[in-house]
């Protein structure tokens, strides 16, 4: 019995020892279990996003079909001017120049906006000076500017004088004498305007201004005659035999004299016109053989004068009857 009791106590003590070891193992395993629980725990919630910005207001609904959109002529012409300046930077200066002159004419004769029309011409002259270098294009540009300005009747005296002086000054600074002479003759028409069309007279805005300054016209044509004389001297200085191109300049100047003479401009009397006729006849006689094109141009001029004596209006017949040209020069040979 004692042995059984000792055996039972031994088994009991072994059982207690195993239980102690199991509890130790369990205690050792508990920290790892906590870590798993912490890992399995959900992450803290992220901060709430910022509220979305308020939506932009919806665009205005388009105008209903059939409703009128009011665009003033001034706003449209201002837009055209900006477009021309963009074209000048491309660069396509001649296209920009033509649009500028069209805008200037519209601003003058249709919208009757003097300052805007002046701005168009100012930008056209700036474009001519800074962006057009080819000589032929410069000649074309100056004739276009002069032709447009001659048709504008909105400018006051100060603005018009500034534009006319610029056109004449640029014409005198062209490279070739012939181009100078023809451009200056074109500028003479800036001082003698015809009456504007009835549509321009009835437009809103200031009344049309018709410029008719006979003294300035004569002064400009005398300047052109001086350039033609310089062209003649240049031919003589360079000893270019048979070069009679300067004679064509005299014929063109005579045609401008006849234009003002036919309109009864006081400064262009028969005696004044005959002075140019005598000059030209002397050059043709002294030149030996004039260029066929020049001779044909002179013959056409003579035919015009003779026709006005017969077929013109009564006032024209009386004026042209005072012009005695003498016999016509020999006919020019026909070119092949």
Secondary structure as GFF3:
##gff-version 3
##sequence-region A 1 336
A	DSSP	alpha_helix	2	40	.	.	.	ID=ss1
A	DSSP	alpha_helix	73	89	.	.	.	ID=ss2
A	DSSP	alpha_helix	93	109	.	.	.	ID=ss3
A	DSSP	alpha_helix	114	131	.	.	.	ID=ss4
A	DSSP	alpha_helix	135	150	.	.	.	ID=ss5
A	DSSP	alpha_helix	157	172	.	.	.	ID=ss6
A	DSSP	alpha_helix	177	188	.	.	.	ID=ss7
A	DSSP	three_ten_helix	189	191	.	.	.	ID=ss8
A	DSSP	alpha_helix	198	201	.	.	.	ID=ss9
A	DSSP	alpha_helix	214	238	.	.	.	ID=ss10
A	DSSP	alpha_helix	245	262	.	.	.	ID=ss11
A	DSSP	alpha_helix	270	286	.	.	.	ID=ss12
A	DSSP	alpha_helix	292	311	.	.	.	ID=ss13
A	DSSP	alpha_helix	314	320	.	.	.	ID=ss14
###
